[in-house]
Amino acid sequence: MTGLFSEVFLGALLFGAVTAAVPLLLAGLGEQLSEKAGVLNIGIEGMMLAGAYLGFLGAFYSGSLWLGFLTGAAGGIAVALIMALLCVRIGLNQIVIGIALTLGLEGLTALLHHFQFSRSYPRLPAADATVIPLLSDIPVVGPAFFKHHLIVYLAVALVFAMGYLYRRTQLGLNLQAAGDKPAALDVAGIDVIRTRTIAVLTTGALAGLGGAYLANVGAGLFIPFITNGAGFLGIVLAMLARGRPVWVLFGALLFGVCLSLTTAMQVAGINIPTDIIQMLPFLAVMIMLVLFGRRASLPAALGIAYERGAR
Amino acid sequence: MPADKRDIVALEGVTKRFPGIVANDGIDLSIRPGEVHVLLGENGAGKSTLIGMLSGLQQPDEGRILVDGKPTPITSPRHALALGIGTVFQHMMLVPTLTVAENLLLGGPWWQRPRTEELEARVAEITRSLGISVKLHAKVSELSLGEQQQVEILRAMVRNSRLLILDESTSMLTPKGIEELGALMRRLVGQGLAIVFITHKLKEAAAFGDRISVLKLGRKVGEIPPERFRTLSEQEIISEIVELMFGKQKDDPEAAERPTRTVRADAGPLLQVADLAVAPTENAPGLSSISFDIRPGEILGIAGIDGNGQKQLAEALAGQRAATGGSVRLEGTAIEALSVGERRRRGLRYLTDDRLGEGTVGAFPVSINFFLKQVGASPFWRGGVEQRAEIDRRAAQLVREYDVRTPSLKTPVARLSGGNIQKVLIARELAEGARAVIFNKPTYGLDLANTLASRQRIRDTAARGLAVLLISTDLEELLSMCDRIAVIANGSLVGTVANADDARTKVGRLMIGLAA
């Protein structure tokens, strides 16, 4: 057990934790946005997969990671468009449609990938890191937190941007009203359907981006089912965060640590069956739910389609 | 009615239909600045639908709405606000998790930062002129209902409304809150605002109004214009309204002569209720000291404004709601401690007003719905196994006997019309061994033909020597069928009237809280 607390181990663990946390963070922020507006987005796993697949293709053929992020976000939006149409505009059951989207995208992306690459998994070149001067020189913590792709810093900045959006802007008020009392928003003259549609599409973009990061930066390749429940972890994060983006960040980091333990332990040469270690994040979810689940507060109209004048 | 130049909003022949009912039928209305226009009517009179159309939530099927003399379809809530029509809905339309200020800011352009300072100045100005105080930074969920209502009125004022609609605004207020609201309304019309005030309480209408329109079953049955209003005393206004609300309509197709049915005076009471009490719950009134007797062949009516304990009474008698005291006797035997099923077996039957909710299982076929209350009992079930042939045979009989119009016995009951579902329920409750039957709003929501058929069925039931308790909010119905009519208000019976020629006036007076 000598290597457990070595610098190398800790460094790898923390670096991996941040890398693993970014997709969860983006998914969690997206889910939070959509839930605020009253749409329970179970399809977020599917949106991430679409983002991972299209993001990988974009980066693979263009050679540009940024273009990959763009196509990834577009993929997420495309799936979100279906969700918005079916659940927000037509008012179908959000849970059923969400599950259908997730299952559908799992199959579709696996099929398309198999069509194109058969059983080969081409790799992307390692992502360029943006090194933050001075901070990155701190031992252990520096390389772990301040040598990442630029998009990681942008994702963290997004946490604070979302916080500002919710608390200080008119749009934030509208979003909260759409989730807590849509009828009040409607009679205030704001279109509830439009507000919720915007929220769902933005969620799609964030989830797609998260998926693209997962494939292009985290793994450097696309394999079927690559998200492996990241979207569902995002849903848990959003529910536990009680509408506060900062809590999504903390939660994502915690889950990130659990996820990166697998790799870090292998680096340290510790011999525990990986299957057990891979259970960690989900064990953490259950522990978190037991500890904090009771205090989770969800918008009153979450999951209920809005229909004007319905009684 | 020609539109008057003074009207800021006028309705001309507005009709609105929903599946199965005409909610508003050719309504004319004129709304003027500086006037409180009271819309008066019972539940189901069409008040809320009318408000829905004025506030842009619903569109009329016929007729038109004029704003400033020009025909203007009000297409959305935003459009209504832009026209200066602000509505305070019966159910609070505030977001409980936001502060008062945030609620008032809701609806601003989304790209802007909320203009809190501007709002504070505007609110200060309005609250000063109205003499109210509002905690801008308190969360709405922490305010009392009265305070929330003031916030809603304030919101309409912040938006520069010219017409303020108050929908049943007094229903949740304390007497003091109601008085304050009345004073506030007078100040608002003093500032030149037009107010539409919806209520079903006559005293409020007489105390706060300038002009009164009375709605009844979707139609406007009368109006007291301000010129006349001012010349009348409060008592005269109230009695005029009672006449409008409960008076006989000349062309009423439902009008039927009260049958002369003789109840044998020497017969002992079949159903006896003494001092029945039920504890109030969060959203329902309790019952206190309910006592009455019904003899064989007699129909006792329960009149009253909806929501005064009618459903509680019916459920307590049927055993579906726990009573906290009193006794219920059927043919002399105490049944108040018995279960729902046991009471039914002894002949006490309850016909619910919730036909598709507790009355039937919509997805089940018509045949099974006839025997829902006998599931598991022979001869329809043996050893836990459904006896399809026996069920179908008996169901076919009932379908013929009660004239249920259904495509087949296997049709899911929810696909039938309301009238036919009601026939299924009636058939089920009147089946073998019924002694006393409680009908709760038996004709509610039915069309005329089915209404008349149901009433005839109830009369026949009594004629067979059963005791009938008929709960209804339709006074005409009670007057055309009952031997005696008791009036329920706030969970107790405030009086019982023999159904003689002056019963209409007496019951009407009891219903609005005046002594008969």
Interface residues (C-beta under 8 A of the other chain):
Chain A: R168 T169 Q170 L171 L173 N174 Q176 A177 D180 K181 A183 A184 L185 D186 V187 A188 G189 I190 D191 P299 A300 R308 G309
Chain B: G52 S55 L57 Q58 S76 P77 R78 L81 A82 T87 F89 M93 L94 V95 P96 T97 L98 E102 N103 L105 L106 G107 G108 P109 W110 W111 Q112 R113 P114
